[in-house]
């Protein structure tokens, strides 16, 4: 009957809508941000705070150990086969910083673009890869551990931030082992990630304070040198 046909159409329409909503949910369920801890995973606890902050804002994030590079690469390659437009964001501290630099370089071989790589006092200066949209590197030149990234011909894609030049950051929790728990650094990393991450509709951007003008000698606000 006519009523039965209309009812069937409604059922089909609802099924299609549910499928579209399910696809959007799966899209945001896929990991966008990979956070990689340093040696032994015991000195990078601020990355756990970042993961929680991102999840609260609808951005899927996961934390790994610095030897998890192959697993992270496999997960990214597998997920981007069905979600090629989902951003890839890599954040790492110390040996984890070295790891995300290497992961990004390997993803170039897979034809995958990385939107953002953030390193916190990595002990190596690269590699820098053409498939990465931007690098942000926090390091402390005074500790003889962390390294400035070698920008080479990458130009403005690589931003090095020497904590020694940031009067608004330097001080408590700015040593190599404690840098990820520094509240100012965590806020800046969160802001940078949320600029490129995809989030469900209805999620508003957090209001985070920017560093004061003239924060330190040679500094350029939150982006360092």
C-alpha distance (Angstrom), angle and dihedral (degrees) to the residues before:
residue distance angle dihedral
X1 . . .
X2 3.79 . .
X3 3.80 91.1 .
X4 3.80 90.8 51.2
X5 3.82 91.3 51.4
X6 3.81 91.6 49.9
X7 3.80 90.5 48.5
X8 3.78 90.2 50.4
X9 3.79 90.3 51.6
X10 3.78 90.9 51.5
X11 3.79 91.2 50.5
X12 3.81 91.6 49.6
X13 3.80 91.0 47.5
X14 3.80 92.3 50.3
X15 3.79 90.7 48.4
X16 3.80 91.3 51.8
X17 3.80 91.2 48.5
X18 3.79 91.5 49.3
X19 3.79 89.7 50.1
X20 3.80 91.9 52.0
X21 3.79 91.9 48.1
X22 3.79 90.1 47.2
X23 3.79 90.9 52.2
X24 3.81 91.1 51.1
X25 3.80 90.7 48.3
X26 3.80 91.8 50.3
X27 3.78 89.4 48.5
X28 3.78 91.5 57.8
X29 3.81 92.3 39.5
X30 3.81 89.5 64.0
X31 3.78 114.3 95.3
X32 3.79 114.4 -99.5
X33 3.81 101.3 167.8
X34 3.79 123.3 51.0
X35 3.81 114.1 -167.5
X36 3.80 115.6 -165.1
X37 3.80 122.9 -162.3
X38 3.79 126.3 -143.2
X39 3.80 129.2 -112.5
X40 3.82 112.7 -26.8
X41 3.81 89.3 -7.7
X42 3.80 95.2 -105.1
X43 3.82 101.1 107.6
X44 3.81 100.6 50.4
X45 3.79 102.1 68.5
X46 3.79 93.2 135.6
X47 3.80 87.8 72.4
X48 3.81 88.2 66.7
X49 3.81 88.6 57.1
X50 3.80 90.0 51.0
X51 3.80 91.4 50.2
X52 3.80 90.8 52.5
X53 3.82 92.4 46.9
X54 3.80 92.0 50.6
X55 3.81 94.0 46.4
X56 3.81 89.3 51.2
X57 3.79 87.9 57.2
X58 3.80 94.3 49.8
X59 3.81 97.1 -99.9
X60 3.80 114.7 129.1
X61 3.80 110.5 -131.0
X62 3.80 133.6 169.5
X63 3.80 132.9 -167.9
X64 3.81 122.1 -139.1
X65 3.79 139.9 177.1
X66 3.80 119.8 -102.6
X67 3.82 92.5 -105.2
X68 3.82 92.5 58.5
X69 3.80 96.1 88.1
X70 3.83 96.1 117.2
X71 3.82 91.9 48.7
X72 3.81 92.1 48.6
X73 3.79 92.1 48.3
X74 3.81 91.8 49.0
X75 3.81 91.6 49.6
X76 3.80 92.5 50.1
X77 3.80 93.9 47.2
X78 3.81 92.4 47.4
X79 3.82 95.1 46.9
X80 3.81 95.4 45.7
X81 3.78 92.3 55.9
X82 3.81 87.6 74.2
X83 3.83 98.5 23.3
X84 3.81 105.4 37.6
X85 3.80 93.3 159.6
X86 3.81 96.2 56.4
X87 3.84 110.9 109.8
X88 3.78 121.0 -113.8
X89 3.81 113.2 -143.0
X90 3.80 122.8 179.2
X91 3.82 124.9 -166.6
X92 3.79 124.0 178.0
X93 3.81 141.1 168.9
X94 3.82 125.7 -147.0
X95 3.83 107.4 -40.0
X96 3.81 85.4 5.9
X97 3.80 87.3 58.8
X98 3.79 89.2 54.1
X99 3.80 88.2 49.3
X100 3.81 96.3 53.6
X101 3.80 90.9 48.8
X102 3.79 89.0 54.7
X103 3.81 94.0 43.6
X104 3.80 90.7 53.2
X105 3.81 90.5 51.5
X106 3.81 91.7 50.4
X107 3.81 91.5 48.8
X108 3.80 87.4 59.6
X109 3.80 86.6 65.7
X110 3.81 87.9 53.9
X111 3.80 92.0 52.0
X112 3.81 92.3 -115.1
X113 3.78 122.0 141.6
X114 3.80 118.0 -138.6
X115 3.80 112.7 -149.1
X116 3.80 97.4 -160.1
X117 3.79 140.6 2.4
X118 3.81 118.5 -167.1
X119 3.79 119.7 -172.9
X120 3.79 126.6 -171.8
X121 3.81 112.8 -156.6
X122 3.83 97.2 -32.5
X123 3.79 114.9 -172.4
X124 3.82 93.1 -136.0
X125 3.79 131.2 59.5
X126 3.80 98.1 -137.3
X127 2.94 164.2 -112.6
X128 3.80 98.7 -101.6
X129 3.81 112.1 -161.6
X130 3.79 132.5 -158.4
X131 3.83 92.6 -134.1
X132 3.82 92.6 66.5
X133 3.79 117.7 93.7
X134 3.79 95.4 -156.4
X135 3.79 142.3 -5.5
X136 3.80 123.4 -154.0
X137 3.79 115.4 -172.8
X138 3.80 125.6 -171.9
X139 3.78 112.0 -165.7
X140 3.78 140.0 155.3
X141 3.77 111.9 -132.7
X142 3.80 91.1 -167.5
X143 3.81 96.9 63.4
X144 3.82 98.8 63.8
X145 3.82 89.1 -136.5
X146 3.79 108.6 77.0
X147 3.77 121.6 68.0
X148 3.78 137.2 -142.4
X149 3.80 111.1 -125.7
X150 3.78 116.0 -111.6
X151 3.80 102.2 -119.4
X152 3.79 93.3 -173.7
X153 3.79 106.6 164.7
X154 3.81 93.8 -16.7
X155 3.80 92.4 98.0
X156 3.79 115.9 -177.3
X157 3.82 93.1 -0.6
X158 3.81 87.4 83.3
X159 3.80 119.1 62.4
X160 3.81 117.8 -175.1
X161 3.80 117.0 -164.4
X162 3.80 114.4 -166.5
X163 3.80 106.1 -158.4
X164 3.79 89.1 -152.4
X165 3.82 88.3 69.2
X166 3.81 94.7 49.7
X167 3.79 110.6 84.9
X168 3.82 89.5 -177.6
X169 3.81 91.2 59.0
X170 3.78 107.3 28.7
X171 3.79 114.8 99.6
X172 3.79 129.5 44.3
X173 3.81 115.5 38.5
X174 3.78 96.4 6.3
X175 3.80 98.1 115.0
X176 3.78 119.9 110.2
X177 3.80 94.3 -100.0
X178 3.79 97.2 44.1
X179 3.80 103.3 35.9
X180 3.81 95.5 106.1
X181 3.80 92.3 61.1
X182 3.81 93.4 55.9
X183 3.81 104.7 116.5
X184 3.81 94.9 -145.6
X185 3.80 92.9 51.5
X186 3.80 92.0 46.3
X187 3.81 91.3 50.5
X188 3.80 92.1 50.7
X189 3.80 92.6 47.7
X190 3.80 91.0 48.9
X191 3.79 91.3 50.4
X192 3.81 92.8 48.9
X193 3.81 92.3 49.2
X194 3.80 94.4 48.0
X195 3.79 90.6 53.1
X196 3.81 91.0 66.7
X197 3.81 104.4 24.5
X198 3.80 122.7 99.0
X199 3.78 114.7 -121.4
X200 3.80 134.1 -175.0
X201 3.79 115.3 -97.3
X202 3.78 114.4 -91.3
X203 3.79 94.3 40.2
X204 3.78 110.6 118.7
X205 3.76 125.3 -151.8
X206 3.81 114.7 -104.8
X207 3.77 117.2 -110.4
X208 3.79 102.6 -119.9
X209 3.75 122.4 177.7
X210 3.78 118.1 -116.8
X211 3.81 120.8 -135.8
X212 3.80 115.3 -91.2
X213 3.77 119.2 -95.2
X214 3.75 112.4 -89.0
X215 3.80 91.6 20.5
X216 3.75 93.4 170.0
X217 3.81 144.5 -23.5
X218 3.78 111.0 -60.2
X219 3.79 92.8 1.8
X220 3.78 126.4 134.5
X221 3.77 103.7 -158.8
X222 3.79 114.9 -90.3
X223 3.78 93.4 -16.1
X224 3.77 99.5 63.4
X225 3.77 118.5 -157.8
